[in-house]
Amino acid sequence: MNVDTSDVAAPPAIAPARRRLPGDGHMWVMIIGDLFIFGVYFVTYMVFRAMSRDSFVRSQHHLNNTVGVVNTLIMLTSSMAIALAAIAARERRLRSAQRLVWVTGALGGLFVLVKVFEWHEQIRNGHTVSDQFYSFYYVFTGVHLVHLLLGLIILGVVIRELRNPRKQRASIVEQGAIYWHMVDALWIVIFAILYLMR
């Protein structure tokens, strides 16, 4: 039996989800600028390393890879926490978002403590900027640490935003997450070229 369906209304078309870049354009400009500057640092390091490979490899052996791995795991976990915080903020689960931002900040603080311990051990063992490899090591890890400390300040702004009932914008959490992911990505590159590359 044939059923005439000509009078049945077609289901309404589903509008495609509007895609957008998370965060703010100004934050992306800052991040791209930072990545460019770090890129120049990394290329400079590779040039100097190529010219004195044996010396760089000898110095690298004094780094504690376990400490580097611990800090890498801390950074990766903190990135996961801030990503979950951004998702929670978009879903208006603001208490969860606050807790996850606090977790991110605590992990950032732990990273700082581990890095200070590592610096103390390296300096105590006589590894200072007089060694070319260590001059790069202290510049890379020091500039990264400054970025991480700025990230902690940004997380503080995010917490303040989430606590204010008149604001609580998910976009602020996204901007904090984007910056934090950049800090994480920079650390992964630093870890790879300073600790792992031989």
PyMOL CGO cylinders between C-alpha atoms (Angstrom):
from pymol import cmd
from pymol.cgo import CYLINDER

trace = [
    CYLINDER, 0.00, 0.00, 0.00, 1.41, 3.37, -1.06, 0.3, 1, 1, 1, 1, 1, 1,
    CYLINDER, 1.41, 3.37, -1.06, 1.16, 6.22, 1.42, 0.3, 1, 1, 1, 1, 1, 1,
    CYLINDER, 1.16, 6.22, 1.42, 1.05, 9.75, 0.05, 0.3, 1, 1, 1, 1, 1, 1,
    CYLINDER, 1.05, 9.75, 0.05, 3.60, 11.80, 1.97, 0.3, 1, 1, 1, 1, 1, 1,
    CYLINDER, 3.60, 11.80, 1.97, 3.41, 14.96, -0.11, 0.3, 1, 1, 1, 1, 1, 1,
    CYLINDER, 3.41, 14.96, -0.11, 1.49, 16.81, 2.63, 0.3, 1, 1, 1, 1, 1, 1,
    CYLINDER, 1.49, 16.81, 2.63, 3.87, 15.80, 5.43, 0.3, 1, 1, 1, 1, 1, 1,
    CYLINDER, 3.87, 15.80, 5.43, 6.11, 18.73, 6.38, 0.3, 1, 1, 1, 1, 1, 1,
    CYLINDER, 6.11, 18.73, 6.38, 9.83, 18.07, 6.10, 0.3, 1, 1, 1, 1, 1, 1,
    CYLINDER, 9.83, 18.07, 6.10, 11.72, 18.30, 9.37, 0.3, 1, 1, 1, 1, 1, 1,
    CYLINDER, 11.72, 18.30, 9.37, 13.29, 21.71, 9.87, 0.3, 1, 1, 1, 1, 1, 1,
    CYLINDER, 13.29, 21.71, 9.87, 16.89, 21.95, 8.77, 0.3, 1, 1, 1, 1, 1, 1,
    CYLINDER, 16.89, 21.95, 8.77, 19.32, 21.96, 11.65, 0.3, 1, 1, 1, 1, 1, 1,
    CYLINDER, 19.32, 21.96, 11.65, 21.50, 25.03, 11.52, 0.3, 1, 1, 1, 1, 1, 1,
    CYLINDER, 21.50, 25.03, 11.52, 25.17, 24.15, 11.53, 0.3, 1, 1, 1, 1, 1, 1,
    CYLINDER, 25.17, 24.15, 11.53, 26.96, 24.94, 14.77, 0.3, 1, 1, 1, 1, 1, 1,
    CYLINDER, 26.96, 24.94, 14.77, 28.75, 28.26, 14.55, 0.3, 1, 1, 1, 1, 1, 1,
    CYLINDER, 28.75, 28.26, 14.55, 32.46, 27.69, 14.91, 0.3, 1, 1, 1, 1, 1, 1,
    CYLINDER, 32.46, 27.69, 14.91, 34.56, 30.27, 16.65, 0.3, 1, 1, 1, 1, 1, 1,
    CYLINDER, 34.56, 30.27, 16.65, 38.07, 30.63, 17.95, 0.3, 1, 1, 1, 1, 1, 1,
    CYLINDER, 38.07, 30.63, 17.95, 38.01, 30.32, 21.74, 0.3, 1, 1, 1, 1, 1, 1,
    CYLINDER, 38.01, 30.32, 21.74, 39.16, 33.29, 23.76, 0.3, 1, 1, 1, 1, 1, 1,
    CYLINDER, 39.16, 33.29, 23.76, 39.95, 36.78, 22.58, 0.3, 1, 1, 1, 1, 1, 1,
    CYLINDER, 39.95, 36.78, 22.58, 41.87, 37.99, 19.53, 0.3, 1, 1, 1, 1, 1, 1,
    CYLINDER, 41.87, 37.99, 19.53, 44.24, 40.04, 21.70, 0.3, 1, 1, 1, 1, 1, 1,
    CYLINDER, 44.24, 40.04, 21.70, 45.24, 36.94, 23.65, 0.3, 1, 1, 1, 1, 1, 1,
    CYLINDER, 45.24, 36.94, 23.65, 45.98, 35.11, 20.41, 0.3, 1, 1, 1, 1, 1, 1,
    CYLINDER, 45.98, 35.11, 20.41, 48.16, 37.99, 19.17, 0.3, 1, 1, 1, 1, 1, 1,
    CYLINDER, 48.16, 37.99, 19.17, 50.13, 37.89, 22.43, 0.3, 1, 1, 1, 1, 1, 1,
    CYLINDER, 50.13, 37.89, 22.43, 50.53, 34.11, 22.24, 0.3, 1, 1, 1, 1, 1, 1,
    CYLINDER, 50.53, 34.11, 22.24, 51.64, 34.15, 18.60, 0.3, 1, 1, 1, 1, 1, 1,
    CYLINDER, 51.64, 34.15, 18.60, 54.19, 36.87, 19.45, 0.3, 1, 1, 1, 1, 1, 1,
    CYLINDER, 54.19, 36.87, 19.45, 55.50, 34.82, 22.38, 0.3, 1, 1, 1, 1, 1, 1,
    CYLINDER, 55.50, 34.82, 22.38, 55.76, 31.70, 20.26, 0.3, 1, 1, 1, 1, 1, 1,
    CYLINDER, 55.76, 31.70, 20.26, 57.70, 33.63, 17.61, 0.3, 1, 1, 1, 1, 1, 1,
    CYLINDER, 57.70, 33.63, 17.61, 60.19, 34.92, 20.21, 0.3, 1, 1, 1, 1, 1, 1,
    CYLINDER, 60.19, 34.92, 20.21, 60.62, 31.45, 21.71, 0.3, 1, 1, 1, 1, 1, 1,
    CYLINDER, 60.62, 31.45, 21.71, 61.03, 30.07, 18.20, 0.3, 1, 1, 1, 1, 1, 1,
    CYLINDER, 61.03, 30.07, 18.20, 63.97, 32.43, 17.66, 0.3, 1, 1, 1, 1, 1, 1,
    CYLINDER, 63.97, 32.43, 17.66, 65.46, 31.25, 20.99, 0.3, 1, 1, 1, 1, 1, 1,
    CYLINDER, 65.46, 31.25, 20.99, 65.07, 27.62, 19.97, 0.3, 1, 1, 1, 1, 1, 1,
    CYLINDER, 65.07, 27.62, 19.97, 66.69, 28.15, 16.57, 0.3, 1, 1, 1, 1, 1, 1,
    CYLINDER, 66.69, 28.15, 16.57, 69.58, 30.00, 18.22, 0.3, 1, 1, 1, 1, 1, 1,
    CYLINDER, 69.58, 30.00, 18.22, 70.04, 27.12, 20.65, 0.3, 1, 1, 1, 1, 1, 1,
    CYLINDER, 70.04, 27.12, 20.65, 70.09, 24.59, 17.81, 0.3, 1, 1, 1, 1, 1, 1,
    CYLINDER, 70.09, 24.59, 17.81, 72.76, 26.59, 15.95, 0.3, 1, 1, 1, 1, 1, 1,
    CYLINDER, 72.76, 26.59, 15.95, 75.02, 26.82, 19.00, 0.3, 1, 1, 1, 1, 1, 1,
    CYLINDER, 75.02, 26.82, 19.00, 74.39, 23.16, 19.82, 0.3, 1, 1, 1, 1, 1, 1,
    CYLINDER, 74.39, 23.16, 19.82, 75.36, 22.12, 16.29, 0.3, 1, 1, 1, 1, 1, 1,
    CYLINDER, 75.36, 22.12, 16.29, 78.63, 24.05, 16.64, 0.3, 1, 1, 1, 1, 1, 1,
    CYLINDER, 78.63, 24.05, 16.64, 79.53, 22.44, 20.02, 0.3, 1, 1, 1, 1, 1, 1,
    CYLINDER, 79.53, 22.44, 20.02, 77.54, 19.21, 20.04, 0.3, 1, 1, 1, 1, 1, 1,
    CYLINDER, 77.54, 19.21, 20.04, 79.93, 17.16, 22.21, 0.3, 1, 1, 1, 1, 1, 1,
    CYLINDER, 79.93, 17.16, 22.21, 80.17, 19.87, 24.84, 0.3, 1, 1, 1, 1, 1, 1,
    CYLINDER, 80.17, 19.87, 24.84, 76.37, 20.30, 24.95, 0.3, 1, 1, 1, 1, 1, 1,
    CYLINDER, 76.37, 20.30, 24.95, 75.77, 16.53, 25.23, 0.3, 1, 1, 1, 1, 1, 1,
    CYLINDER, 75.77, 16.53, 25.23, 78.31, 16.25, 28.08, 0.3, 1, 1, 1, 1, 1, 1,
    CYLINDER, 78.31, 16.25, 28.08, 76.56, 19.04, 29.98, 0.3, 1, 1, 1, 1, 1, 1,
    CYLINDER, 76.56, 19.04, 29.98, 73.11, 17.58, 29.28, 0.3, 1, 1, 1, 1, 1, 1,
    CYLINDER, 73.11, 17.58, 29.28, 74.09, 14.40, 31.12, 0.3, 1, 1, 1, 1, 1, 1,
    CYLINDER, 74.09, 14.40, 31.12, 74.13, 16.40, 34.38, 0.3, 1, 1, 1, 1, 1, 1,
    CYLINDER, 74.13, 16.40, 34.38, 70.43, 17.20, 34.11, 0.3, 1, 1, 1, 1, 1, 1,
    CYLINDER, 70.43, 17.20, 34.11, 68.07, 15.04, 36.13, 0.3, 1, 1, 1, 1, 1, 1,
    CYLINDER, 68.07, 15.04, 36.13, 65.67, 13.55, 33.58, 0.3, 1, 1, 1, 1, 1, 1,
    CYLINDER, 65.67, 13.55, 33.58, 63.39, 12.30, 36.36, 0.3, 1, 1, 1, 1, 1, 1,
    CYLINDER, 63.39, 12.30, 36.36, 62.82, 15.88, 37.53, 0.3, 1, 1, 1, 1, 1, 1,
    CYLINDER, 62.82, 15.88, 37.53, 62.11, 16.91, 33.94, 0.3, 1, 1, 1, 1, 1, 1,
    CYLINDER, 62.11, 16.91, 33.94, 59.58, 14.09, 33.52, 0.3, 1, 1, 1, 1, 1, 1,
    CYLINDER, 59.58, 14.09, 33.52, 57.87, 14.99, 36.82, 0.3, 1, 1, 1, 1, 1, 1,
    CYLINDER, 57.87, 14.99, 36.82, 57.51, 18.62, 35.74, 0.3, 1, 1, 1, 1, 1, 1,
    CYLINDER, 57.51, 18.62, 35.74, 56.21, 17.53, 32.33, 0.3, 1, 1, 1, 1, 1, 1,
    CYLINDER, 56.21, 17.53, 32.33, 53.54, 15.35, 33.97, 0.3, 1, 1, 1, 1, 1, 1,
    CYLINDER, 53.54, 15.35, 33.97, 52.62, 18.25, 36.26, 0.3, 1, 1, 1, 1, 1, 1,
    CYLINDER, 52.62, 18.25, 36.26, 52.19, 20.58, 33.29, 0.3, 1, 1, 1, 1, 1, 1,
    CYLINDER, 52.19, 20.58, 33.29, 50.18, 18.07, 31.25, 0.3, 1, 1, 1, 1, 1, 1,
    CYLINDER, 50.18, 18.07, 31.25, 47.87, 17.40, 34.20, 0.3, 1, 1, 1, 1, 1, 1,
    CYLINDER, 47.87, 17.40, 34.20, 47.41, 21.12, 34.80, 0.3, 1, 1, 1, 1, 1, 1,
    CYLINDER, 47.41, 21.12, 34.80, 46.51, 21.61, 31.12, 0.3, 1, 1, 1, 1, 1, 1,
    CYLINDER, 46.51, 21.61, 31.12, 43.87, 18.90, 31.41, 0.3, 1, 1, 1, 1, 1, 1,
    CYLINDER, 43.87, 18.90, 31.41, 42.46, 20.59, 34.53, 0.3, 1, 1, 1, 1, 1, 1,
    CYLINDER, 42.46, 20.59, 34.53, 42.17, 24.03, 32.90, 0.3, 1, 1, 1, 1, 1, 1,
    CYLINDER, 42.17, 24.03, 32.90, 40.60, 22.50, 29.78, 0.3, 1, 1, 1, 1, 1, 1,
    CYLINDER, 40.60, 22.50, 29.78, 37.98, 20.81, 31.97, 0.3, 1, 1, 1, 1, 1, 1,
    CYLINDER, 37.98, 20.81, 31.97, 37.47, 24.14, 33.77, 0.3, 1, 1, 1, 1, 1, 1,
    CYLINDER, 37.47, 24.14, 33.77, 36.71, 25.86, 30.45, 0.3, 1, 1, 1, 1, 1, 1,
    CYLINDER, 36.71, 25.86, 30.45, 34.20, 23.13, 29.57, 0.3, 1, 1, 1, 1, 1, 1,
    CYLINDER, 34.20, 23.13, 29.57, 32.56, 23.42, 32.99, 0.3, 1, 1, 1, 1, 1, 1,
    CYLINDER, 32.56, 23.42, 32.99, 32.33, 27.22, 32.65, 0.3, 1, 1, 1, 1, 1, 1,
    CYLINDER, 32.33, 27.22, 32.65, 30.65, 26.91, 29.22, 0.3, 1, 1, 1, 1, 1, 1,
    CYLINDER, 30.65, 26.91, 29.22, 28.15, 24.49, 30.77, 0.3, 1, 1, 1, 1, 1, 1,
    CYLINDER, 28.15, 24.49, 30.77, 27.56, 26.95, 33.66, 0.3, 1, 1, 1, 1, 1, 1,
    CYLINDER, 27.56, 26.95, 33.66, 28.94, 24.50, 36.23, 0.3, 1, 1, 1, 1, 1, 1,
    CYLINDER, 28.94, 24.50, 36.23, 30.74, 27.38, 37.89, 0.3, 1, 1, 1, 1, 1, 1,
    CYLINDER, 30.74, 27.38, 37.89, 31.73, 25.70, 41.15, 0.3, 1, 1, 1, 1, 1, 1,
    CYLINDER, 31.73, 25.70, 41.15, 33.36, 22.86, 39.25, 0.3, 1, 1, 1, 1, 1, 1,
    CYLINDER, 33.36, 22.86, 39.25, 35.11, 25.41, 37.05, 0.3, 1, 1, 1, 1, 1, 1,
    CYLINDER, 35.11, 25.41, 37.05, 36.44, 27.24, 40.12, 0.3, 1, 1, 1, 1, 1, 1,
    CYLINDER, 36.44, 27.24, 40.12, 37.73, 24.01, 41.68, 0.3, 1, 1, 1, 1, 1, 1,
    CYLINDER, 37.73, 24.01, 41.68, 39.47, 23.02, 38.46, 0.3, 1, 1, 1, 1, 1, 1,
    CYLINDER, 39.47, 23.02, 38.46, 41.12, 26.44, 38.12, 0.3, 1, 1, 1, 1, 1, 1,
    CYLINDER, 41.12, 26.44, 38.12, 42.37, 26.08, 41.71, 0.3, 1, 1, 1, 1, 1, 1,
    CYLINDER, 42.37, 26.08, 41.71, 43.77, 22.64, 40.84, 0.3, 1, 1, 1, 1, 1, 1,
    CYLINDER, 43.77, 22.64, 40.84, 45.53, 24.16, 37.82, 0.3, 1, 1, 1, 1, 1, 1,
    CYLINDER, 45.53, 24.16, 37.82, 47.05, 26.88, 39.99, 0.3, 1, 1, 1, 1, 1, 1,
    CYLINDER, 47.05, 26.88, 39.99, 48.16, 24.39, 42.63, 0.3, 1, 1, 1, 1, 1, 1,
    CYLINDER, 48.16, 24.39, 42.63, 49.88, 22.28, 39.98, 0.3, 1, 1, 1, 1, 1, 1,
    CYLINDER, 49.88, 22.28, 39.98, 51.53, 25.43, 38.61, 0.3, 1, 1, 1, 1, 1, 1,
    CYLINDER, 51.53, 25.43, 38.61, 52.83, 26.19, 42.11, 0.3, 1, 1, 1, 1, 1, 1,
    CYLINDER, 52.83, 26.19, 42.11, 54.13, 22.63, 42.39, 0.3, 1, 1, 1, 1, 1, 1,
    CYLINDER, 54.13, 22.63, 42.39, 55.95, 23.07, 39.06, 0.3, 1, 1, 1, 1, 1, 1,
    CYLINDER, 55.95, 23.07, 39.06, 57.66, 26.19, 40.47, 0.3, 1, 1, 1, 1, 1, 1,
    CYLINDER, 57.66, 26.19, 40.47, 58.80, 24.32, 43.59, 0.3, 1, 1, 1, 1, 1, 1,
    CYLINDER, 58.80, 24.32, 43.59, 60.23, 21.44, 41.56, 0.3, 1, 1, 1, 1, 1, 1,
    CYLINDER, 60.23, 21.44, 41.56, 62.02, 23.88, 39.23, 0.3, 1, 1, 1, 1, 1, 1,
    CYLINDER, 62.02, 23.88, 39.23, 63.53, 25.84, 42.14, 0.3, 1, 1, 1, 1, 1, 1,
    CYLINDER, 63.53, 25.84, 42.14, 64.72, 22.55, 43.67, 0.3, 1, 1, 1, 1, 1, 1,
    CYLINDER, 64.72, 22.55, 43.67, 66.30, 21.59, 40.34, 0.3, 1, 1, 1, 1, 1, 1,
    CYLINDER, 66.30, 21.59, 40.34, 68.03, 24.95, 39.95, 0.3, 1, 1, 1, 1, 1, 1,
    CYLINDER, 68.03, 24.95, 39.95, 69.36, 24.70, 43.51, 0.3, 1, 1, 1, 1, 1, 1,
    CYLINDER, 69.36, 24.70, 43.51, 70.80, 21.23, 42.80, 0.3, 1, 1, 1, 1, 1, 1,
    CYLINDER, 70.80, 21.23, 42.80, 72.40, 22.33, 39.53, 0.3, 1, 1, 1, 1, 1, 1,
    CYLINDER, 72.40, 22.33, 39.53, 74.00, 25.44, 41.04, 0.3, 1, 1, 1, 1, 1, 1,
    CYLINDER, 74.00, 25.44, 41.04, 75.17, 23.51, 44.10, 0.3, 1, 1, 1, 1, 1, 1,
    CYLINDER, 75.17, 23.51, 44.10, 76.91, 21.05, 41.75, 0.3, 1, 1, 1, 1, 1, 1,
    CYLINDER, 76.91, 21.05, 41.75, 78.70, 23.90, 39.99, 0.3, 1, 1, 1, 1, 1, 1,
    CYLINDER, 78.70, 23.90, 39.99, 76.58, 24.05, 36.81, 0.3, 1, 1, 1, 1, 1, 1,
    CYLINDER, 76.58, 24.05, 36.81, 76.29, 27.77, 36.13, 0.3, 1, 1, 1, 1, 1, 1,
    CYLINDER, 76.29, 27.77, 36.13, 75.99, 30.13, 33.16, 0.3, 1, 1, 1, 1, 1, 1,
    CYLINDER, 75.99, 30.13, 33.16, 79.74, 29.88, 32.59, 0.3, 1, 1, 1, 1, 1, 1,
    CYLINDER, 79.74, 29.88, 32.59, 78.89, 26.68, 30.69, 0.3, 1, 1, 1, 1, 1, 1,
    CYLINDER, 78.89, 26.68, 30.69, 77.29, 27.48, 27.31, 0.3, 1, 1, 1, 1, 1, 1,
    CYLINDER, 77.29, 27.48, 27.31, 74.68, 24.72, 27.58, 0.3, 1, 1, 1, 1, 1, 1,
    CYLINDER, 74.68, 24.72, 27.58, 73.70, 25.86, 31.06, 0.3, 1, 1, 1, 1, 1, 1,
    CYLINDER, 73.70, 25.86, 31.06, 73.45, 29.49, 29.94, 0.3, 1, 1, 1, 1, 1, 1,
    CYLINDER, 73.45, 29.49, 29.94, 70.72, 28.34, 27.53, 0.3, 1, 1, 1, 1, 1, 1,
    CYLINDER, 70.72, 28.34, 27.53, 69.21, 26.07, 30.21, 0.3, 1, 1, 1, 1, 1, 1,
    CYLINDER, 69.21, 26.07, 30.21, 68.81, 28.93, 32.70, 0.3, 1, 1, 1, 1, 1, 1,
    CYLINDER, 68.81, 28.93, 32.70, 67.48, 31.35, 30.07, 0.3, 1, 1, 1, 1, 1, 1,
    CYLINDER, 67.48, 31.35, 30.07, 64.93, 28.87, 28.71, 0.3, 1, 1, 1, 1, 1, 1,
    CYLINDER, 64.93, 28.87, 28.71, 63.71, 27.63, 32.06, 0.3, 1, 1, 1, 1, 1, 1,
    CYLINDER, 63.71, 27.63, 32.06, 63.84, 31.12, 33.60, 0.3, 1, 1, 1, 1, 1, 1,
    CYLINDER, 63.84, 31.12, 33.60, 61.82, 32.81, 30.85, 0.3, 1, 1, 1, 1, 1, 1,
    CYLINDER, 61.82, 32.81, 30.85, 59.39, 29.88, 30.92, 0.3, 1, 1, 1, 1, 1, 1,
    CYLINDER, 59.39, 29.88, 30.92, 59.04, 30.29, 34.70, 0.3, 1, 1, 1, 1, 1, 1,
    CYLINDER, 59.04, 30.29, 34.70, 58.23, 34.00, 34.27, 0.3, 1, 1, 1, 1, 1, 1,
    CYLINDER, 58.23, 34.00, 34.27, 55.49, 33.01, 31.80, 0.3, 1, 1, 1, 1, 1, 1,
    CYLINDER, 55.49, 33.01, 31.80, 54.18, 30.42, 34.26, 0.3, 1, 1, 1, 1, 1, 1,
    CYLINDER, 54.18, 30.42, 34.26, 54.07, 33.00, 37.07, 0.3, 1, 1, 1, 1, 1, 1,
    CYLINDER, 54.07, 33.00, 37.07, 52.14, 35.34, 34.77, 0.3, 1, 1, 1, 1, 1, 1,
    CYLINDER, 52.14, 35.34, 34.77, 49.84, 32.38, 34.09, 0.3, 1, 1, 1, 1, 1, 1,
    CYLINDER, 49.84, 32.38, 34.09, 49.21, 32.04, 37.83, 0.3, 1, 1, 1, 1, 1, 1,
    CYLINDER, 49.21, 32.04, 37.83, 48.21, 35.72, 37.95, 0.3, 1, 1, 1, 1, 1, 1,
    CYLINDER, 48.21, 35.72, 37.95, 45.85, 35.14, 35.01, 0.3, 1, 1, 1, 1, 1, 1,
    CYLINDER, 45.85, 35.14, 35.01, 44.34, 32.17, 36.87, 0.3, 1, 1, 1, 1, 1, 1,
    CYLINDER, 44.34, 32.17, 36.87, 43.77, 34.48, 39.83, 0.3, 1, 1, 1, 1, 1, 1,
    CYLINDER, 43.77, 34.48, 39.83, 41.83, 36.84, 37.54, 0.3, 1, 1, 1, 1, 1, 1,
    CYLINDER, 41.83, 36.84, 37.54, 39.81, 33.86, 36.28, 0.3, 1, 1, 1, 1, 1, 1,
    CYLINDER, 39.81, 33.86, 36.28, 38.93, 32.84, 39.86, 0.3, 1, 1, 1, 1, 1, 1,
    CYLINDER, 38.93, 32.84, 39.86, 37.87, 36.40, 40.68, 0.3, 1, 1, 1, 1, 1, 1,
    CYLINDER, 37.87, 36.40, 40.68, 35.70, 36.45, 37.56, 0.3, 1, 1, 1, 1, 1, 1,
    CYLINDER, 35.70, 36.45, 37.56, 34.03, 33.15, 38.45, 0.3, 1, 1, 1, 1, 1, 1,
    CYLINDER, 34.03, 33.15, 38.45, 33.30, 34.34, 41.98, 0.3, 1, 1, 1, 1, 1, 1,
    CYLINDER, 33.30, 34.34, 41.98, 31.54, 37.51, 40.82, 0.3, 1, 1, 1, 1, 1, 1,
    CYLINDER, 31.54, 37.51, 40.82, 27.86, 36.66, 40.14, 0.3, 1, 1, 1, 1, 1, 1,
    CYLINDER, 27.86, 36.66, 40.14, 27.54, 39.68, 37.80, 0.3, 1, 1, 1, 1, 1, 1,
    CYLINDER, 27.54, 39.68, 37.80, 30.34, 38.44, 35.52, 0.3, 1, 1, 1, 1, 1, 1,
    CYLINDER, 30.34, 38.44, 35.52, 31.19, 34.72, 35.36, 0.3, 1, 1, 1, 1, 1, 1,
    CYLINDER, 31.19, 34.72, 35.36, 32.03, 34.81, 31.65, 0.3, 1, 1, 1, 1, 1, 1,
    CYLINDER, 32.03, 34.81, 31.65, 33.15, 31.53, 30.13, 0.3, 1, 1, 1, 1, 1, 1,
    CYLINDER, 33.15, 31.53, 30.13, 35.29, 33.53, 27.67, 0.3, 1, 1, 1, 1, 1, 1,
    CYLINDER, 35.29, 33.53, 27.67, 37.61, 34.64, 30.49, 0.3, 1, 1, 1, 1, 1, 1,
    CYLINDER, 37.61, 34.64, 30.49, 38.14, 31.01, 31.52, 0.3, 1, 1, 1, 1, 1, 1,
    CYLINDER, 38.14, 31.01, 31.52, 38.86, 30.15, 27.88, 0.3, 1, 1, 1, 1, 1, 1,
    CYLINDER, 38.86, 30.15, 27.88, 41.46, 32.92, 27.65, 0.3, 1, 1, 1, 1, 1, 1,
    CYLINDER, 41.46, 32.92, 27.65, 43.16, 31.68, 30.80, 0.3, 1, 1, 1, 1, 1, 1,
    CYLINDER, 43.16, 31.68, 30.80, 43.12, 28.15, 29.39, 0.3, 1, 1, 1, 1, 1, 1,
    CYLINDER, 43.12, 28.15, 29.39, 44.62, 29.25, 26.07, 0.3, 1, 1, 1, 1, 1, 1,
    CYLINDER, 44.62, 29.25, 26.07, 47.48, 31.04, 27.81, 0.3, 1, 1, 1, 1, 1, 1,
    CYLINDER, 47.48, 31.04, 27.81, 48.08, 28.08, 30.12, 0.3, 1, 1, 1, 1, 1, 1,
    CYLINDER, 48.08, 28.08, 30.12, 48.18, 25.68, 27.17, 0.3, 1, 1, 1, 1, 1, 1,
    CYLINDER, 48.18, 25.68, 27.17, 50.84, 27.87, 25.57, 0.3, 1, 1, 1, 1, 1, 1,
    CYLINDER, 50.84, 27.87, 25.57, 52.95, 27.69, 28.74, 0.3, 1, 1, 1, 1, 1, 1,
    CYLINDER, 52.95, 27.69, 28.74, 52.50, 23.90, 28.72, 0.3, 1, 1, 1, 1, 1, 1,
    CYLINDER, 52.50, 23.90, 28.72, 53.45, 23.60, 25.04, 0.3, 1, 1, 1, 1, 1, 1,
    CYLINDER, 53.45, 23.60, 25.04, 56.58, 25.70, 25.58, 0.3, 1, 1, 1, 1, 1, 1,
    CYLINDER, 56.58, 25.70, 25.58, 57.63, 23.46, 28.45, 0.3, 1, 1, 1, 1, 1, 1,
    CYLINDER, 57.63, 23.46, 28.45, 57.22, 20.33, 26.32, 0.3, 1, 1, 1, 1, 1, 1,
    CYLINDER, 57.22, 20.33, 26.32, 59.54, 21.80, 23.66, 0.3, 1, 1, 1, 1, 1, 1,
    CYLINDER, 59.54, 21.80, 23.66, 62.05, 22.91, 26.32, 0.3, 1, 1, 1, 1, 1, 1,
    CYLINDER, 62.05, 22.91, 26.32, 61.94, 19.46, 27.92, 0.3, 1, 1, 1, 1, 1, 1,
    CYLINDER, 61.94, 19.46, 27.92, 62.50, 17.80, 24.55, 0.3, 1, 1, 1, 1, 1, 1,
    CYLINDER, 62.50, 17.80, 24.55, 65.48, 19.89, 23.45, 0.3, 1, 1, 1, 1, 1, 1,
    CYLINDER, 65.48, 19.89, 23.45, 67.21, 20.28, 26.82, 0.3, 1, 1, 1, 1, 1, 1,
    CYLINDER, 67.21, 20.28, 26.82, 66.61, 16.90, 28.46, 0.3, 1, 1, 1, 1, 1, 1,
    CYLINDER, 66.61, 16.90, 28.46, 65.95, 14.39, 25.72, 0.3, 1, 1, 1, 1, 1, 1,
    CYLINDER, 65.95, 14.39, 25.72, 67.72, 15.43, 22.53, 0.3, 1, 1, 1, 1, 1, 1,
    CYLINDER, 67.72, 15.43, 22.53, 71.19, 13.91, 22.22, 0.3, 1, 1, 1, 1, 1, 1,
]
cmd.load_cgo(trace, "trace")
